[in-house]
């Protein structure tokens, strides 16, 4: 699965940094999407896009989900 948008910022952990992915606070209205993707995906990544895709730059985030994805490979900070 992949998604793209016009914002060039690639968020952790898709940027391959070693910082832990923090879950959203219970009272937050947003911020759970990437946490859930990384919890269930086997692997993931992000790529910056040049100005040639539909005439604008941005980023592409991707993940692969499979039968062994129940084991999380992302460090989660409590």
Secondary structure as GFF3:
##gff-version 3
##sequence-region A 1 78
A	DSSP	beta_strand	2	5	.	.	.	ID=ss1
A	DSSP	beta_strand	21	22	.	.	.	ID=ss2
A	DSSP	alpha_helix	33	40	.	.	.	ID=ss3
A	DSSP	beta_strand	43	53	.	.	.	ID=ss4
A	DSSP	beta_strand	56	64	.	.	.	ID=ss5
A	DSSP	beta_strand	76	77	.	.	.	ID=ss6
###
